[in-house]
């Protein structure tokens, strides 16, 4: 909860990803190379979206433009 330092040892394959609450994270479908069509087969994970909040994720093309934007909102 909140900003703080964590000290752990990891190799390149086990590095954890810390995600803030109210975040929408895009996960690609290719773990072999960094340059692929990010918008194809993308999975999204929503992290602890609080009531009344909105999360947004812009999915980029290779040229940096936005292919699409996904939003999630929680009410009630």
C-alpha positions as CSV (number, residue, x, y, z in Angstrom):
1,X,0.0,0.0,0.0
2,X,1.6,3.2,-1.1
3,X,5.0,4.3,-2.1
4,X,7.9,2.4,-0.4
5,X,11.1,0.7,-1.3
6,X,11.3,-3.1,-1.8
7,X,14.5,-5.0,-1.7
8,X,14.5,-8.5,-3.3
9,X,16.8,-10.6,-5.5
10,X,15.5,-11.7,-8.9
11,X,16.8,-13.0,-12.2
12,X,15.7,-11.6,-15.5
13,X,12.7,-14.1,-15.7
14,X,11.2,-13.5,-12.3
15,X,11.2,-9.8,-11.9
16,X,7.9,-8.8,-10.4
17,X,5.8,-6.0,-11.8
18,X,4.2,-3.6,-9.2
19,X,1.0,-2.0,-10.4
20,X,-0.8,0.9,-8.8
21,X,-4.4,0.6,-7.7
22,X,-6.9,1.9,-10.2
23,X,-4.7,0.8,-13.2
24,X,-5.6,-1.0,-16.4
25,X,-2.6,-2.9,-17.7
26,X,-2.2,-4.3,-21.2
27,X,-0.4,-7.6,-21.5
28,X,0.9,-8.7,-24.9
29,X,0.7,-12.1,-26.4
30,X,4.3,-12.5,-27.5
31,X,7.1,-13.3,-25.1
32,X,9.7,-14.0,-27.9
33,X,10.5,-10.5,-29.1
34,X,9.6,-6.9,-28.2
35,X,8.5,-5.7,-31.7
36,X,5.2,-7.3,-32.6
37,X,1.6,-6.1,-33.2
38,X,0.8,-5.2,-29.6
39,X,-2.9,-4.8,-30.3
40,X,-3.4,-8.4,-31.5
41,X,-4.5,-10.8,-28.8
42,X,-3.9,-8.3,-26.0
43,X,-5.2,-9.2,-22.5
44,X,-6.0,-6.5,-20.0
45,X,-5.8,-6.7,-16.2
46,X,-7.7,-4.3,-14.0
47,X,-6.1,-3.7,-10.6
48,X,-8.3,-2.8,-7.5
49,X,-10.5,-0.2,-9.2
50,X,-12.1,1.9,-6.5
51,X,-15.7,3.0,-6.6
52,X,-16.2,6.2,-8.6
53,X,-12.8,5.8,-10.3
54,X,-11.8,5.2,-14.0
55,X,-8.8,3.4,-15.4
56,X,-7.6,4.0,-19.0
57,X,-5.1,2.2,-21.2
58,X,-3.9,3.5,-24.6
59,X,-2.6,0.7,-26.9
60,X,0.1,2.0,-29.2
61,X,1.0,1.1,-32.8
62,X,4.7,0.7,-33.8
63,X,4.8,4.3,-35.0
64,X,3.6,5.6,-31.6
65,X,0.1,6.5,-32.6
66,X,-2.8,5.1,-30.5
67,X,-4.6,2.2,-32.1
68,X,-7.3,2.1,-29.4
69,X,-8.1,3.1,-25.9
70,X,-9.8,0.9,-23.3
71,X,-11.5,2.4,-20.3
72,X,-13.0,0.9,-17.2
73,X,-15.2,2.7,-14.7
74,X,-16.6,1.5,-11.4
75,X,-19.8,2.9,-10.0
76,X,-21.7,1.3,-7.1
